[in-house]
Amino acid sequence: MRTARAWLIRLSGLFRKQTLERELAREMESHLAMHIEDNLRAGMTQEQARREALLKLGGVVAGKEAWRDRSTIPLVEHLFQDTRFSLRQLRRNPGFTVTAVLMLALGMCASVAIFAFVDAAVFKPLPYANPQQLLGVYEKVAVCPLCNLSYPDYLDWKKLNKTLSSLDVYQRNSFLLSTASGTEPARGARVSDGFFRTLGVRPVLGRDFQSGEDLPGAPRTVLLSNAAWRNRYGANPDVLGKTVTLDGEPNVIIGVLPPDFNFAPTEPAEFWTTLHASGGCDLRRSCHSLFGVARLKDGVSLSAALSDLTQIARQLETQYPDSNRGQSAAVLPLSEVIVGNVRPLLMVLLGGAVLLLLIACVNITSLVLVRAESRRREIAVRNALGASSARLAGQFITEGLLLTAAGTALGLASAWWAMRLLTKLIPEMMFARMPYLHGLGLNGRVQLFAAAIALIAALLFAFTPALHLSFSKMRVGLSEGARGSAGNTWRRLGSKLVVLELAIAVVLLVGAGLLGKSLYRLLQVDLGFEPDRLTTLQVASPKAVYTNEKQKIALGRQIVASLSSLPGVKSAAIASLTPVSGNGNTDWIRFVGRPYNGEHNEVNERDVSAGYFTTIGTKLLRGRYFRDDEDISKQRVVVINRALAKQYFPNEDPIGKRIGDTQLTPQSLKEIIGVVDDIREGQLDAPVWPAVYYPFNQSPDNFFAVLICSSQSGAPLITTIEGALRNLNAGLVMRDGMTMTKLIRDSPAAYARRSSAWLVGAFAIAAFLLSVAGLYGVIAYSVSQRTREIGVRMALGAQRSTVYRLILKDAGRLAVLGIVCGFACSIAASRAIRGLLFGTAVWDASTLAAVALVLGAAALAASFIPARRAASVNPVEALRAE
Amino acid sequence: MNEKPDVWQGTLALMVLKTLETLGPLHGYGIARRIEQTSGNLLSLNYGTLYPALLKLEQEGAIASEWGVSENNRKAKFYSLTRAGKKQLAKETQNWEQTTAILARFLSPKGDLA
């Protein structure tokens, strides 16, 4: 209690030091005065009295010192002093301070921001119960290693497996939602009844689907996502029991999902309905539309589940050879399903950011060392005047901690900002499908990561100079400063650091170069059509209004006619899917007049209107395009792509040949009337599959894409198109209007390359500048230390060109060494980004050459400035200096 | 930083407290003189060492200080015993007496230690 009180008072003493000092001085003064008076009274002379009093008081300074130690807390006071002194030192040298703080902030910003993404996608557990037990379940066929399940297969797998505690399915779905003001598109999913139980998620309001609620006969029910509940129903708890009309069917709302629930494969889903298997696709064993999610039984491994399901698939193959031939099973951990596609990209970016951080740290180290070198003399003087080594080290440590604190604060603030910026740069739709990135922030793990970096930085800032100086004797410091022999230790260590920096810069530059070249190659890929003047739009027509084929065909014709007549529009067309949307939506074909042993000839199937190929600018290689009057009343026809012709008609003319379904049922038979160039239906980096194009008028649908070729494009055109369509029928629902160029640019394959190329490119440029600055620093420092030596050389007759050569040779050696080391490292590092490369080899010679050239030239330029300074040294002045 | 109360510091504090109890409020110089006189000049006190001790006692709340005027009309800082100080004095006096009594029994030639 008493000691606590004393400590508090001493602590407060820190802040009123001057008052206390003055008080003590006054007290001493009065003490002395009283003592002298007494002494005088005792008969001493004035001088004697004073002398005696002072003696008796003892060493005034020592007494005051003891009193001071007692009046405050010395350790804290030293800290205050050091801090004040450090701040003064840092202010006096703003170049050093600003550079060091910015460098740390830059490294911190890049690595922390990227780490936050990695954390969200890789380290943060999925928001489900025991997520490590969850699996994605797929059927596997030759062309499609992770393919959807068909409903009958799902039921068999669910019934026959022995390794899964539950197996459920989901399908991303787009509903037509009836609202008071009309119809609008709403995203959602169809799931089997146990889907949420498998994930271990419970509604926060209402109830989950009950067992059997997904059967065709069950009443239709729907669960709302928390966002839909808040946005559409004002978070009103009375929604339970209300009806919502989806695709013309009334559904009863039975519950609301938790706010933190998300399921990336179906996001952004608002409405969750049950399967209610019905209609053509669901009941056909050959129609694959569902994805499986399963929970392993306790203690069962992934491979055990895989062999179990493979076994079942084999059994189904023999049981239903017509539909299931060649179909096996595949499983993946659910985390892989959800973040598997972004993980490699993020790891590459994290690698780049860490390299940048490393280079920043190296630069900081060399800065701090140079500064310590230049302060060697000051330190020696202070040491000679009695400052203890601990006190001197404390000085450096305080300074280091101050710099680290400033750099960290700035770095974290800019990392937070960079995270915002980066998430904004992700295309909106892609971001919606990455729900795990939504709560991105400086959470505990990210803070820990930042703290680790700050710790390393603090060690570098604080202990490098302290250690460095303690190694060299103080006395040497005093004399060296005086005579100006070059700081040899620094020159040796600094050169090593610069080689390291240059090597890292090479790695990043090569990485950025390879990614940039891949992006270029990817965007140069032959699309098989002209995207430049195309605009696309997804359209859904209400099933209740457009029920039969005739009505759907009529709507298609109306749309094409009305859009074609818009001003500036050259032509318009309809397709079941736009190009570059992904391989899939396939058909199995069989050739009339050829032996058939049940193999599945799986090809992309697209249903397009007559003007499609001319609208998108695809070349006709043989035969003819469709005619608009080729509808269900006419002979069925098909146009094939070059890949199909090459694979199945290698040495014959496909025109006039006929194809059909696996049974060759009479109504499925179609005559090949044309061959078109390969349109890239899949991702830019995916191979072109064989494809069949059927006339939309012979297989119409309620969902399709509209493509318009026009002289101008952009937002106004999309509004015009939407208006024109709404004029045709107010019930039409439109979505995702965008130019084809944007669609291609935002497609996953292009986005992954673009984002990685830009970010790694930015890191590389920063690393490039830092390393060149580092090289400049080392050479400039060495020149400044060797001024005298150069003066002597010149006095003895060295030519200016010799001096140039002397300095440039030094720099050149470092640059060459750095570049060579960098090449060795980058060949190894490029293997890590191989997955992101496209049409570019890991050891792409032109990239390597360009990097060497750019870095070499920059290194030359950076060392030319100090070399010039060296060569312009006036020998007389140099010798007289210092 | 926790300093051990060494004997000299401890006894000096006790002497200060006792002096203040006997004489009432007094300035540093007066306390120093009084301690020296009481000890029969056996104790040579370096007056400078008194002030850190006074500061410590004040920080601990045993004494309070106030600027006042001395008998010779001189401004001086006067120290006085607080209530906590009185308690501390009583307790430490008792402790000290006990300690000296025990030591005396140890040191007496006819120590009756069984």
Interface residues (C-beta under 8 A of the other chain):
Chain A: R2 T3 R5 A6 I9 R10 E23 L24 R26 E27 M28 S30 H31 A33 M34 H35 E37 D38 K56 L57 G58 G59 V60 A62 G63 A66 W67 D69 R70 S71 I73 L75
Chain B: M1 N2 H27 G28 Y29 G30 R33 N46 Y47 G48 T49 Y51 P52 L55 K56 Q59 E60 G61 A62 S70 N72 R74 K75 A76 K77 A84
